[in-house]
Amino acid sequence: MFQDKKLIESGYREFIKDIVAKGEVWMLEDGESAGVSTSNEFFNEDGEEMGVVLFWYKKSHAQSVAVQEWSDYKPVPVALDVFLEFSVIQISNEDMLMGINWTPSMTGKEIHPIEIAIDIIAELEATGKPIALKHHTDLAAYKEITMRVSEEIFGHDE
């Protein structure tokens, strides 16, 4: 059974605000790879469930999923600049989704990485919180590229 959509959306908005405020996001790793599940909602061109890389805004939430077959996974923090410049790009290039604040029942928000990047950019701009990017001159440059990629993927401005 899927979580209530309003609760999922509320949790997603909280995720965006919290990771911008704290400058980090949490994921699960087993020493070799990131915590990846399969989509509950989306399929690729071949009709297969899409891969979903999982992220949380609280370590304790990530830890709550690290049980049973996930017991070898440990919560690992990812700096926001690394999340934007590496995770978003890599996961998008691999045609995977991001799972936000998934519960131990393996349900939660499923979203394209570029959409998350756009929401993070908007929150950074709205709050005036600075971010030091290593591979882009500034947030405006990152935003320009992200919006161009969004146009290519979705066929419209986000």
C-alpha positions, 0 to 999 in steps of 0.5 A: 500500500502506498503512503498518502500522497500529501504526506509524501509531498510534505516530506519532500518539501521538508527534505528540500528545506532541511538539506539546504539548511544543513548542507547535507543529505543522507544515503545508504552504502554497503561499502561498495555501492549505494542503496538502490531499490526498484520503482513502485511507480515508474518503468523504463522503455523496456517495461522494467521497473526503474532503479531508485537511489535512496536519500534522506534528510535525517540519518535516523530515517536512513538508519530505519531502512537498514534492516533485514536485506539492507542490514549491511548498509550504513547511513553516509552523509553527502555534502550538498555540493557533491549531491548536486554536482555528482549524485544528481548528474550521475543518477540522471545519466544512468536513467535512474530516479531518486527516492526521497525519505523512503520508509522501511516499507520501501515507499516514498517519493520517486523523482527525477534527479533534475527535478530535485536539483531545480527544487534545491536551486529554488530553495537556495535562491529563496533563502539566500544560502550560499553554496560553494560548488567545485565544478561550476563557477557559481549557482547561476552557472549550475542553474543554467546548465540544469535548466537546459538539461531539464528542457532536453529531458522534459521538453519544457522549462521546469 
